[in-house]
Amino acid sequence: MAYKIVASQCTGCSACEPECPNGAIYEKEGIFAIDPEKCTECIGFFDEPQCVSVCPVDNTCVIDKSRPRYKAKK
């Protein structure tokens, strides 16, 4: 599953964008979003997804349950 940003809760602070090791976070009209094709849930980089750890608003960066879990390429 990729993470997603709940748009209605995003303050547009941009704390998450530079922390993403995959460049999956982008800004659109003042709100940030996560490209699910690029999101690896920070597996292989960090113990915790960086968007979650730096977001100042709880429960804004959440698992997108409509996407399958990320599987590292072997």
mmCIF file of the N, C-alpha and C atoms, coordinates in Angstrom:
data_MODEL
# 
_entry.id   MODEL 
# 
loop_
_atom_site.group_PDB 
_atom_site.id 
_atom_site.type_symbol 
_atom_site.label_atom_id 
_atom_site.label_alt_id 
_atom_site.label_comp_id 
_atom_site.label_asym_id 
_atom_site.label_entity_id 
_atom_site.label_seq_id 
_atom_site.pdbx_PDB_ins_code 
_atom_site.Cartn_x 
_atom_site.Cartn_y 
_atom_site.Cartn_z 
_atom_site.occupancy 
_atom_site.B_iso_or_equiv 
_atom_site.pdbx_formal_charge 
_atom_site.auth_seq_id 
_atom_site.auth_comp_id 
_atom_site.auth_asym_id 
_atom_site.auth_atom_id 
_atom_site.pdbx_PDB_model_num 
ATOM 1   N N  . MET A 1 1  ? 0.841  -1.177 0.000  1.00 0.00 ? 1  MET A N  1 
ATOM 2   C CA . MET A 1 1  ? 0.000  0.000  0.000  1.00 0.00 ? 1  MET A CA 1 
ATOM 3   C C  . MET A 1 1  ? 0.878  1.229  0.000  1.00 0.00 ? 1  MET A C  1 
ATOM 4   N N  . ALA A 1 2  ? 0.523  2.150  -0.760 1.00 0.00 ? 2  ALA A N  1 
ATOM 5   C CA . ALA A 1 2  ? 1.199  3.437  -0.734 1.00 0.00 ? 2  ALA A CA 1 
ATOM 6   C C  . ALA A 1 2  ? 0.542  4.294  0.341  1.00 0.00 ? 2  ALA A C  1 
ATOM 7   N N  . TYR A 1 3  ? 1.229  5.335  0.711  1.00 0.00 ? 3  TYR A N  1 
ATOM 8   C CA . TYR A 1 3  ? 0.613  6.311  1.600  1.00 0.00 ? 3  TYR A CA 1 
ATOM 9   C C  . TYR A 1 3  ? -0.109 7.333  0.750  1.00 0.00 ? 3  TYR A C  1 
ATOM 10  N N  . LYS A 1 4  ? -1.035 8.027  1.355  1.00 0.00 ? 4  LYS A N  1 
ATOM 11  C CA . LYS A 1 4  ? -1.722 9.133  0.698  1.00 0.00 ? 4  LYS A CA 1 
ATOM 12  C C  . LYS A 1 4  ? -1.834 10.260 1.705  1.00 0.00 ? 4  LYS A C  1 
ATOM 13  N N  . ILE A 1 5  ? -2.038 11.445 1.199  1.00 0.00 ? 5  ILE A N  1 
ATOM 14  C CA . ILE A 1 5  ? -2.222 12.622 2.048  1.00 0.00 ? 5  ILE A CA 1 
ATOM 15  C C  . ILE A 1 5  ? -3.690 13.005 1.986  1.00 0.00 ? 5  ILE A C  1 
ATOM 16  N N  . VAL A 1 6  ? -4.318 13.115 3.134  1.00 0.00 ? 6  VAL A N  1 
ATOM 17  C CA . VAL A 1 6  ? -5.716 13.521 3.203  1.00 0.00 ? 6  VAL A CA 1 
ATOM 18  C C  . VAL A 1 6  ? -5.769 15.019 2.887  1.00 0.00 ? 6  VAL A C  1 
ATOM 19  N N  . ALA A 1 7  ? -6.235 15.343 1.697  1.00 0.00 ? 7  ALA A N  1 
ATOM 20  C CA . ALA A 1 7  ? -6.191 16.721 1.199  1.00 0.00 ? 7  ALA A CA 1 
ATOM 21  C C  . ALA A 1 7  ? -6.895 17.707 2.122  1.00 0.00 ? 7  ALA A C  1 
ATOM 22  N N  . SER A 1 8  ? -7.995 17.307 2.701  1.00 0.00 ? 8  SER A N  1 
ATOM 23  C CA . SER A 1 8  ? -8.752 18.221 3.563  1.00 0.00 ? 8  SER A CA 1 
ATOM 24  C C  . SER A 1 8  ? -8.012 18.562 4.851  1.00 0.00 ? 8  SER A C  1 
ATOM 25  N N  . GLN A 1 9  ? -6.994 17.787 5.191  1.00 0.00 ? 9  GLN A N  1 
ATOM 26  C CA . GLN A 1 9  ? -6.221 18.035 6.405  1.00 0.00 ? 9  GLN A CA 1 
ATOM 27  C C  . GLN A 1 9  ? -4.858 18.658 6.119  1.00 0.00 ? 9  GLN A C  1 
ATOM 28  N N  . CYS A 1 10 ? -4.422 18.619 4.874  1.00 0.00 ? 10 CYS A N  1 
ATOM 29  C CA . CYS A 1 10 ? -3.105 19.141 4.510  1.00 0.00 ? 10 CYS A CA 1 
ATOM 30  C C  . CYS A 1 10 ? -3.104 20.660 4.636  1.00 0.00 ? 10 CYS A C  1 
ATOM 31  N N  . THR A 1 11 ? -2.106 21.169 5.377  1.00 0.00 ? 11 THR A N  1 
ATOM 32  C CA . THR A 1 11 ? -1.991 22.617 5.568  1.00 0.00 ? 11 THR A CA 1 
ATOM 33  C C  . THR A 1 11 ? -1.097 23.262 4.513  1.00 0.00 ? 11 THR A C  1 
ATOM 34  N N  . GLY A 1 12 ? -0.460 22.447 3.680  1.00 0.00 ? 12 GLY A N  1 
ATOM 35  C CA . GLY A 1 12 ? 0.428  22.978 2.651  1.00 0.00 ? 12 GLY A CA 1 
ATOM 36  C C  . GLY A 1 12 ? 1.763  23.446 3.201  1.00 0.00 ? 12 GLY A C  1 
ATOM 37  N N  . CYS A 1 13 ? 2.157  22.916 4.349  1.00 0.00 ? 13 CYS A N  1 
ATOM 38  C CA . CYS A 1 13 ? 3.387  23.374 5.008  1.00 0.00 ? 13 CYS A CA 1 
ATOM 39  C C  . CYS A 1 13 ? 4.649  22.914 4.289  1.00 0.00 ? 13 CYS A C  1 
ATOM 40  N N  . SER A 1 14 ? 4.590  21.900 3.477  1.00 0.00 ? 14 SER A N  1 
ATOM 41  C CA . SER A 1 14 ? 5.679  21.342 2.681  1.00 0.00 ? 14 SER A CA 1 
ATOM 42  C C  . SER A 1 14 ? 6.735  20.591 3.488  1.00 0.00 ? 14 SER A C  1 
ATOM 43  N N  . ALA A 1 15 ? 6.481  20.265 4.740  1.00 0.00 ? 15 ALA A N  1 
ATOM 44  C CA . ALA A 1 15 ? 7.456  19.535 5.551  1.00 0.00 ? 15 ALA A CA 1 
ATOM 45  C C  . ALA A 1 15 ? 7.758  18.155 4.964  1.00 0.00 ? 15 ALA A C  1 
ATOM 46  N N  . CYS A 1 16 ? 6.788  17.537 4.349  1.00 0.00 ? 16 CYS A N  1 
ATOM 47  C CA . CYS A 1 16 ? 6.932  16.172 3.853  1.00 0.00 ? 16 CYS A CA 1 
ATOM 48  C C  . CYS A 1 16 ? 7.722  16.063 2.556  1.00 0.00 ? 16 CYS A C  1 
ATOM 49  N N  . GLU A 1 17 ? 7.561  17.008 1.678  1.00 0.00 ? 17 GLU A N  1 
ATOM 50  C CA . GLU A 1 17 ? 8.118  16.896 0.328  1.00 0.00 ? 17 GLU A CA 1 
ATOM 51  C C  . GLU A 1 17 ? 9.625  16.616 0.306  1.00 0.00 ? 17 GLU A C  1 
ATOM 52  N N  . PRO A 1 18 ? 10.456 17.385 1.003  1.00 0.00 ? 18 PRO A N  1 
ATOM 53  C CA . PRO A 1 18 ? 11.896 17.114 0.927  1.00 0.00 ? 18 PRO A CA 1 
ATOM 54  C C  . PRO A 1 18 ? 12.334 15.855 1.676  1.00 0.00 ? 18 PRO A C  1 
ATOM 55  N N  . GLU A 1 19 ? 11.473 15.306 2.513  1.00 0.00 ? 19 GLU A N  1 
ATOM 56  C CA . GLU A 1 19 ? 11.829 14.127 3.305  1.00 0.00 ? 19 GLU A CA 1 
ATOM 57  C C  . GLU A 1 19 ? 11.592 12.816 2.578  1.00 0.00 ? 19 GLU A C  1 
ATOM 58  N N  . CYS A 1 20 ? 10.829 12.828 1.506  1.00 0.00 ? 20 CYS A N  1 
ATOM 59  C CA . CYS A 1 20 ? 10.506 11.595 0.786  1.00 0.00 ? 20 CYS A CA 1 
ATOM 60  C C  . CYS A 1 20 ? 11.728 11.113 0.005  1.00 0.00 ? 20 CYS A C  1 
ATOM 61  N N  . PRO A 1 21 ? 12.221 9.909  0.311  1.00 0.00 ? 21 PRO A N  1 
ATOM 62  C CA . PRO A 1 21 ? 13.412 9.417  -0.379 1.00 0.00 ? 21 PRO A CA 1 
ATOM 63  C C  . PRO A 1 21 ? 13.158 9.022  -1.837 1.00 0.00 ? 21 PRO A C  1 
ATOM 64  N N  . ASN A 1 22 ? 11.908 8.967  -2.233 1.00 0.00 ? 22 ASN A N  1 
ATOM 65  C CA . ASN A 1 22 ? 11.560 8.543  -3.592 1.00 0.00 ? 22 ASN A CA 1 
ATOM 66  C C  . ASN A 1 22 ? 11.047 9.673  -4.479 1.00 0.00 ? 22 ASN A C  1 
ATOM 67  N N  . GLY A 1 23 ? 10.943 10.859 -3.935 1.00 0.00 ? 23 GLY A N  1 
ATOM 68  C CA . GLY A 1 23 ? 10.397 11.967 -4.717 1.00 0.00 ? 23 GLY A CA 1 
ATOM 69  C C  . GLY A 1 23 ? 8.942  11.746 -5.080 1.00 0.00 ? 23 GLY A C  1 
ATOM 70  N N  . ALA A 1 24 ? 8.218  11.038 -4.222 1.00 0.00 ? 24 ALA A N  1 
ATOM 71  C CA . ALA A 1 24 ? 6.816  10.702 -4.514 1.00 0.00 ? 24 ALA A CA 1 
ATOM 72  C C  . ALA A 1 24 ? 5.841  11.808 -4.120 1.00 0.00 ? 24 ALA A C  1 
ATOM 73  N N  . ILE A 1 25 ? 6.297  12.766 -3.328 1.00 0.00 ? 25 ILE A N  1 
ATOM 74  C CA . ILE A 1 25 ? 5.400  13.811 -2.837 1.00 0.00 ? 25 ILE A CA 1 
ATOM 75  C C  . ILE A 1 25 ? 5.537  15.047 -3.718 1.00 0.00 ? 25 ILE A C  1 
ATOM 76  N N  . TYR A 1 26 ? 4.396  15.580 -4.117 1.00 0.00 ? 26 TYR A N  1 
ATOM 77  C CA . TYR A 1 26 ? 4.383  16.763 -4.975 1.00 0.00 ? 26 TYR A CA 1 
ATOM 78  C C  . TYR A 1 26 ? 3.279  17.712 -4.526 1.00 0.00 ? 26 TYR A C  1 
ATOM 79  N N  . GLU A 1 27 ? 3.417  18.961 -4.954 1.00 0.00 ? 27 GLU A N  1 
ATOM 80  C CA . GLU A 1 27 ? 2.441  19.999 -4.591 1.00 0.00 ? 27 GLU A CA 1 
ATOM 81  C C  . GLU A 1 27 ? 1.549  20.296 -5.785 1.00 0.00 ? 27 GLU A C  1 
ATOM 82  N N  . LYS A 1 28 ? 0.269  20.456 -5.501 1.00 0.00 ? 28 LYS A N  1 
ATOM 83  C CA . LYS A 1 28 ? -0.685 20.822 -6.547 1.00 0.00 ? 28 LYS A CA 1 
ATOM 84  C C  . LYS A 1 28 ? -1.686 21.793 -5.940 1.00 0.00 ? 28 LYS A C  1 
ATOM 85  N N  . GLU A 1 29 ? -1.648 23.004 -6.413 1.00 0.00 ? 29 GLU A N  1 
ATOM 86  C CA . GLU A 1 29 ? -2.565 24.053 -5.957 1.00 0.00 ? 29 GLU A CA 1 
ATOM 87  C C  . GLU A 1 29 ? -2.507 24.265 -4.447 1.00 0.00 ? 29 GLU A C  1 
ATOM 88  N N  . GLY A 1 30 ? -1.297 24.233 -3.887 1.00 0.00 ? 30 GLY A N  1 
ATOM 89  C CA . GLY A 1 30 ? -1.103 24.522 -2.470 1.00 0.00 ? 30 GLY A CA 1 
ATOM 90  C C  . GLY A 1 30 ? -1.300 23.349 -1.529 1.00 0.00 ? 30 GLY A C  1 
ATOM 91  N N  . ILE A 1 31 ? -1.670 22.204 -2.073 1.00 0.00 ? 31 ILE A N  1 
ATOM 92  C CA . ILE A 1 31 ? -1.886 20.992 -1.270 1.00 0.00 ? 31 ILE A CA 1 
ATOM 93  C C  . ILE A 1 31 ? -0.923 19.923 -1.782 1.00 0.00 ? 31 ILE A C  1 
ATOM 94  N N  . PHE A 1 32 ? -0.439 19.102 -0.869 1.00 0.00 ? 32 PHE A N  1 
ATOM 95  C CA . PHE A 1 32 ? 0.505  18.071 -1.258 1.00 0.00 ? 32 PHE A CA 1 
ATOM 96  C C  . PHE A 1 32 ? -0.193 16.735 -1.450 1.00 0.00 ? 32 PHE A C  1 
ATOM 97  N N  . ALA A 1 33 ? 0.397  15.916 -2.325 1.00 0.00 ? 33 ALA A N  1 
ATOM 98  C CA . ALA A 1 33 ? -0.146 14.600 -2.639 1.00 0.00 ? 33 ALA A CA 1 
ATOM 99  C C  . ALA A 1 33 ? 1.017  13.633 -2.813 1.00 0.00 ? 33 ALA A C  1 
ATOM 100 N N  . ILE A 1 34 ? 0.710  12.348 -2.801 1.00 0.00 ? 34 ILE A N  1 
ATOM 101 C CA . ILE A 1 34 ? 1.712  11.309 -2.963 1.00 0.00 ? 34 ILE A CA 1 
ATOM 102 C C  . ILE A 1 34 ? 1.406  10.504 -4.216 1.00 0.00 ? 34 ILE A C  1 
ATOM 103 N N  . ASP A 1 35 ? 2.397  10.375 -5.079 1.00 0.00 ? 35 ASP A N  1 
ATOM 104 C CA . ASP A 1 35 ? 2.265  9.545  -6.274 1.00 0.00 ? 35 ASP A CA 1 
ATOM 105 C C  . ASP A 1 35 ? 2.382  8.086  -5.822 1.00 0.00 ? 35 ASP A C  1 
ATOM 106 N N  . PRO A 1 36 ? 1.299  7.322  -5.876 1.00 0.00 ? 36 PRO A N  1 
ATOM 107 C CA . PRO A 1 36 ? 1.334  5.946  -5.367 1.00 0.00 ? 36 PRO A CA 1 
ATOM 108 C C  . PRO A 1 36 ? 2.273  5.035  -6.142 1.00 0.00 ? 36 PRO A C  1 
ATOM 109 N N  . GLU A 1 37 ? 2.589  5.395  -7.382 1.00 0.00 ? 37 GLU A N  1 
ATOM 110 C CA . GLU A 1 37 ? 3.509  4.587  -8.177 1.00 0.00 ? 37 GLU A CA 1 
ATOM 111 C C  . GLU A 1 37 ? 4.954  4.732  -7.697 1.00 0.00 ? 37 GLU A C  1 
ATOM 112 N N  . LYS A 1 38 ? 5.252  5.831  -6.999 1.00 0.00 ? 38 LYS A N  1 
ATOM 113 C CA . LYS A 1 38 ? 6.607  6.076  -6.495 1.00 0.00 ? 38 LYS A CA 1 
ATOM 114 C C  . LYS A 1 38 ? 6.762  5.763  -5.011 1.00 0.00 ? 38 LYS A C  1 
ATOM 115 N N  . CYS A 1 39 ? 5.665  5.703  -4.280 1.00 0.00 ? 39 CYS A N  1 
ATOM 116 C CA . CYS A 1 39 ? 5.726  5.498  -2.830 1.00 0.00 ? 39 CYS A CA 1 
ATOM 117 C C  . CYS A 1 39 ? 6.115  4.064  -2.497 1.00 0.00 ? 39 CYS A C  1 
ATOM 118 N N  . THR A 1 40 ? 7.161  3.924  -1.680 1.00 0.00 ? 40 THR A N  1 
ATOM 119 C CA . THR A 1 40 ? 7.617  2.608  -1.230 1.00 0.00 ? 40 THR A CA 1 
ATOM 120 C C  . THR A 1 40 ? 7.381  2.429  0.267  1.00 0.00 ? 40 THR A C  1 
ATOM 121 N N  . GLU A 1 41 ? 6.613  3.339  0.869  1.00 0.00 ? 41 GLU A N  1 
ATOM 122 C CA . GLU A 1 41 ? 6.348  3.326  2.313  1.00 0.00 ? 41 GLU A CA 1 
ATOM 123 C C  . GLU A 1 41 ? 7.651  3.498  3.099  1.00 0.00 ? 41 GLU A C  1 
ATOM 124 N N  . CYS A 1 42 ? 8.683  3.996  2.427  1.00 0.00 ? 42 CYS A N  1 
ATOM 125 C CA . CYS A 1 42 ? 10.034 4.199  2.982  1.00 0.00 ? 42 CYS A CA 1 
ATOM 126 C C  . CYS A 1 42 ? 10.727 2.888  3.338  1.00 0.00 ? 42 CYS A C  1 
ATOM 127 N N  . ILE A 1 43 ? 10.187 1.769  2.859  1.00 0.00 ? 43 ILE A N  1 
ATOM 128 C CA . ILE A 1 43 ? 10.817 0.472  3.099  1.00 0.00 ? 43 ILE A CA 1 
ATOM 129 C C  . ILE A 1 43 ? 12.197 0.467  2.448  1.00 0.00 ? 43 ILE A C  1 
ATOM 130 N N  . GLY A 1 44 ? 13.182 0.059  3.220  1.00 0.00 ? 44 GLY A N  1 
ATOM 131 C CA . GLY A 1 44 ? 14.546 0.040  2.737  1.00 0.00 ? 44 GLY A CA 1 
ATOM 132 C C  . GLY A 1 44 ? 15.293 1.340  2.974  1.00 0.00 ? 44 GLY A C  1 
ATOM 133 N N  . PHE A 1 45 ? 14.577 2.362  3.435  1.00 0.00 ? 45 PHE A N  1 
ATOM 134 C CA . PHE A 1 45 ? 15.181 3.656  3.721  1.00 0.00 ? 45 PHE A CA 1 
ATOM 135 C C  . PHE A 1 45 ? 15.109 4.000  5.209  1.00 0.00 ? 45 PHE A C  1 
ATOM 136 N N  . PHE A 1 46 ? 13.910 3.882  5.772  1.00 0.00 ? 46 PHE A N  1 
ATOM 137 C CA . PHE A 1 46 ? 13.654 4.287  7.152  1.00 0.00 ? 46 PHE A CA 1 
ATOM 138 C C  . PHE A 1 46 ? 12.735 3.281  7.831  1.00 0.00 ? 46 PHE A C  1 
ATOM 139 N N  . ASP A 1 47 ? 12.751 3.280  9.162  1.00 0.00 ? 47 ASP A N  1 
ATOM 140 C CA . ASP A 1 47 ? 11.865 2.396  9.917  1.00 0.00 ? 47 ASP A CA 1 
ATOM 141 C C  . ASP A 1 47 ? 10.426 2.879  9.907  1.00 0.00 ? 47 ASP A C  1 
ATOM 142 N N  . GLU A 1 48 ? 10.231 4.170  9.709  1.00 0.00 ? 48 GLU A N  1 
ATOM 143 C CA . GLU A 1 48 ? 8.899  4.774  9.696  1.00 0.00 ? 48 GLU A CA 1 
ATOM 144 C C  . GLU A 1 48 ? 8.784  5.657  8.466  1.00 0.00 ? 48 GLU A C  1 
ATOM 145 N N  . PRO A 1 49 ? 7.628  5.680  7.806  1.00 0.00 ? 49 PRO A N  1 
ATOM 146 C CA . PRO A 1 49 ? 7.450  6.566  6.665  1.00 0.00 ? 49 PRO A CA 1 
ATOM 147 C C  . PRO A 1 49 ? 7.735  8.017  7.071  1.00 0.00 ? 49 PRO A C  1 
ATOM 148 N N  . GLN A 1 50 ? 8.582  8.665  6.306  1.00 0.00 ? 50 GLN A N  1 
ATOM 149 C CA . GLN A 1 50 ? 9.007  10.011 6.663  1.00 0.00 ? 50 GLN A CA 1 
ATOM 150 C C  . GLN A 1 50 ? 7.887  11.038 6.565  1.00 0.00 ? 50 GLN A C  1 
ATOM 151 N N  . CYS A 1 51 ? 6.953  10.861 5.664  1.00 0.00 ? 51 CYS A N  1 
ATOM 152 C CA . CYS A 1 51 ? 5.836  11.803 5.571  1.00 0.00 ? 51 CYS A CA 1 
ATOM 153 C C  . CYS A 1 51 ? 5.037  11.791 6.876  1.00 0.00 ? 51 CYS A C  1 
ATOM 154 N N  . VAL A 1 52 ? 4.857  10.594 7.429  1.00 0.00 ? 52 VAL A N  1 
ATOM 155 C CA . VAL A 1 52 ? 4.130  10.458 8.693  1.00 0.00 ? 52 VAL A CA 1 
ATOM 156 C C  . VAL A 1 52 ? 4.908  11.117 9.830  1.00 0.00 ? 52 VAL A C  1 
ATOM 157 N N  . SER A 1 53 ? 6.209  10.867 9.868  1.00 0.00 ? 53 SER A N  1 
ATOM 158 C CA . SER A 1 53 ? 7.011  11.350 10.994 1.00 0.00 ? 53 SER A CA 1 
ATOM 159 C C  . SER A 1 53 ? 7.173  12.869 11.015 1.00 0.00 ? 53 SER A C  1 
ATOM 160 N N  . VAL A 1 54 ? 7.130  13.530 9.860  1.00 0.00 ? 54 VAL A N  1 
ATOM 161 C CA . VAL A 1 54 ? 7.336  14.989 9.851  1.00 0.00 ? 54 VAL A CA 1 
ATOM 162 C C  . VAL A 1 54 ? 6.061  15.809 9.732  1.00 0.00 ? 54 VAL A C  1 
ATOM 163 N N  . CYS A 1 55 ? 4.960  15.191 9.392  1.00 0.00 ? 55 CYS A N  1 
ATOM 164 C CA . CYS A 1 55 ? 3.704  15.939 9.228  1.00 0.00 ? 55 CYS A CA 1 
ATOM 165 C C  . CYS A 1 55 ? 3.234  16.479 10.580 1.00 0.00 ? 55 CYS A C  1 
ATOM 166 N N  . PRO A 1 56 ? 2.966  17.790 10.657 1.00 0.00 ? 56 PRO A N  1 
ATOM 167 C CA . PRO A 1 56 ? 2.523  18.371 11.921 1.00 0.00 ? 56 PRO A CA 1 
ATOM 168 C C  . PRO A 1 56 ? 1.056  18.093 12.260 1.00 0.00 ? 56 PRO A C  1 
ATOM 169 N N  . VAL A 1 57 ? 0.310  17.536 11.312 1.00 0.00 ? 57 VAL A N  1 
ATOM 170 C CA . VAL A 1 57 ? -1.108 17.268 11.540 1.00 0.00 ? 57 VAL A CA 1 
ATOM 171 C C  . VAL A 1 57 ? -1.317 15.753 11.595 1.00 0.00 ? 57 VAL A C  1 
ATOM 172 N N  . ASP A 1 58 ? -1.714 15.255 12.760 1.00 0.00 ? 58 ASP A N  1 
ATOM 173 C CA . ASP A 1 58 ? -1.924 13.813 12.932 1.00 0.00 ? 58 ASP A CA 1 
ATOM 174 C C  . ASP A 1 58 ? -2.927 13.261 11.928 1.00 0.00 ? 58 ASP A C  1 
ATOM 175 N N  . ASN A 1 59 ? -2.644 12.053 11.474 1.00 0.00 ? 59 ASN A N  1 
ATOM 176 C CA . ASN A 1 59 ? -3.528 11.308 10.570 1.00 0.00 ? 59 ASN A CA 1 
ATOM 177 C C  . ASN A 1 59 ? -3.778 12.004 9.236  1.00 0.00 ? 59 ASN A C  1 
ATOM 178 N N  . THR A 1 60 ? -2.779 12.752 8.762  1.00 0.00 ? 60 THR A N  1 
ATOM 179 C CA . THR A 1 60 ? -2.885 13.370 7.447  1.00 0.00 ? 60 THR A CA 1 
ATOM 180 C C  . THR A 1 60 ? -2.224 12.489 6.398  1.00 0.00 ? 60 THR A C  1 
ATOM 181 N N  . CYS A 1 61 ? -1.100 11.886 6.735  1.00 0.00 ? 61 CYS A N  1 
ATOM 182 C CA . CYS A 1 61 ? -0.436 10.921 5.860  1.00 0.00 ? 61 CYS A CA 1 
ATOM 183 C C  . CYS A 1 61 ? -0.841 9.540  6.347  1.00 0.00 ? 61 CYS A C  1 
ATOM 184 N N  . VAL A 1 62 ? -1.631 8.864  5.533  1.00 0.00 ? 62 VAL A N  1 
ATOM 185 C CA . VAL A 1 62 ? -2.211 7.583  5.941  1.00 0.00 ? 62 VAL A CA 1 
ATOM 186 C C  . VAL A 1 62 ? -2.028 6.542  4.836  1.00 0.00 ? 62 VAL A C  1 
ATOM 187 N N  . ILE A 1 63 ? -2.137 5.275  5.219  1.00 0.00 ? 63 ILE A N  1 
ATOM 188 C CA . ILE A 1 63 ? -2.064 4.178  4.244  1.00 0.00 ? 63 ILE A CA 1 
ATOM 189 C C  . ILE A 1 63 ? -3.264 4.259  3.307  1.00 0.00 ? 63 ILE A C  1 
ATOM 190 N N  . ASP A 1 64 ? -2.989 4.125  2.021  1.00 0.00 ? 64 ASP A N  1 
ATOM 191 C CA . ASP A 1 64 ? -4.052 4.078  1.022  1.00 0.00 ? 64 ASP A CA 1 
ATOM 192 C C  . ASP A 1 64 ? -4.442 2.616  0.849  1.00 0.00 ? 64 ASP A C  1 
ATOM 193 N N  . LYS A 1 65 ? -5.506 2.221  1.486  1.00 0.00 ? 65 LYS A N  1 
ATOM 194 C CA . LYS A 1 65 ? -5.922 0.815  1.497  1.00 0.00 ? 65 LYS A CA 1 
ATOM 195 C C  . LYS A 1 65 ? -6.431 0.326  0.142  1.00 0.00 ? 65 LYS A C  1 
ATOM 196 N N  . SER A 1 66 ? -6.599 1.222  -0.803 1.00 0.00 ? 66 SER A N  1 
ATOM 197 C CA . SER A 1 66 ? -7.039 0.810  -2.131 1.00 0.00 ? 66 SER A CA 1 
ATOM 198 C C  . SER A 1 66 ? -5.865 0.334  -2.989 1.00 0.00 ? 66 SER A C  1 
ATOM 199 N N  . ARG A 1 67 ? -4.648 0.465  -2.479 1.00 0.00 ? 67 ARG A N  1 
ATOM 200 C CA . ARG A 1 67 ? -3.441 0.062  -3.205 1.00 0.00 ? 67 ARG A CA 1 
ATOM 201 C C  . ARG A 1 67 ? -2.825 -1.170 -2.539 1.00 0.00 ? 67 ARG A C  1 
ATOM 202 N N  . PRO A 1 68 ? -2.180 -2.033 -3.311 1.00 0.00 ? 68 PRO A N  1 
ATOM 203 C CA . PRO A 1 68 ? -1.506 -3.188 -2.698 1.00 0.00 ? 68 PRO A CA 1 
ATOM 204 C C  . PRO A 1 68 ? -0.266 -2.758 -1.929 1.00 0.00 ? 68 PRO A C  1 
ATOM 205 N N  . ARG A 1 69 ? 0.182  -3.585 -0.995 1.00 0.00 ? 69 ARG A N  1 
ATOM 206 C CA . ARG A 1 69 ? 1.398  -3.307 -0.227 1.00 0.00 ? 69 ARG A CA 1 
ATOM 207 C C  . ARG A 1 69 ? 2.587  -3.227 -1.167 1.00 0.00 ? 69 ARG A C  1 
ATOM 208 N N  . TYR A 1 70 ? 3.532  -2.377 -0.824 1.00 0.00 ? 70 TYR A N  1 
ATOM 209 C CA . TYR A 1 70 ? 4.762  -2.262 -1.596 1.00 0.00 ? 70 TYR A CA 1 
ATOM 210 C C  . TYR A 1 70 ? 5.610  -3.519 -1.399 1.00 0.00 ? 70 TYR A C  1 
ATOM 211 N N  . LYS A 1 71 ? 6.174  -4.017 -2.468 1.00 0.00 ? 71 LYS A N  1 
ATOM 212 C CA . LYS A 1 71 ? 7.082  -5.165 -2.406 1.00 0.00 ? 71 LYS A CA 1 
ATOM 213 C C  . LYS A 1 71 ? 8.390  -4.747 -3.050 1.00 0.00 ? 71 LYS A C  1 
ATOM 214 N N  . ALA A 1 72 ? 9.467  -4.827 -2.265 1.00 0.00 ? 72 ALA A N  1 
ATOM 215 C CA . ALA A 1 72 ? 10.768 -4.459 -2.789 1.00 0.00 ? 72 ALA A CA 1 
ATOM 216 C C  . ALA A 1 72 ? 11.159 -5.386 -3.930 1.00 0.00 ? 72 ALA A C  1 
ATOM 217 N N  . LYS A 1 73 ? 11.798 -4.806 -4.944 1.00 0.00 ? 73 LYS A N  1 
ATOM 218 C CA . LYS A 1 73 ? 12.266 -5.618 -6.069 1.00 0.00 ? 73 LYS A CA 1 
ATOM 219 C C  . LYS A 1 73 ? 13.469 -6.427 -5.637 1.00 0.00 ? 73 LYS A C  1 
ATOM 220 N N  . LYS A 1 74 ? 13.532 -7.652 -6.079 1.00 0.00 ? 74 LYS A N  1 
ATOM 221 C CA . LYS A 1 74 ? 14.654 -8.521 -5.692 1.00 0.00 ? 74 LYS A CA 1 
ATOM 222 C C  . LYS A 1 74 ? 15.761 -8.466 -6.689 1.00 0.00 ? 74 LYS A C  1 
# 
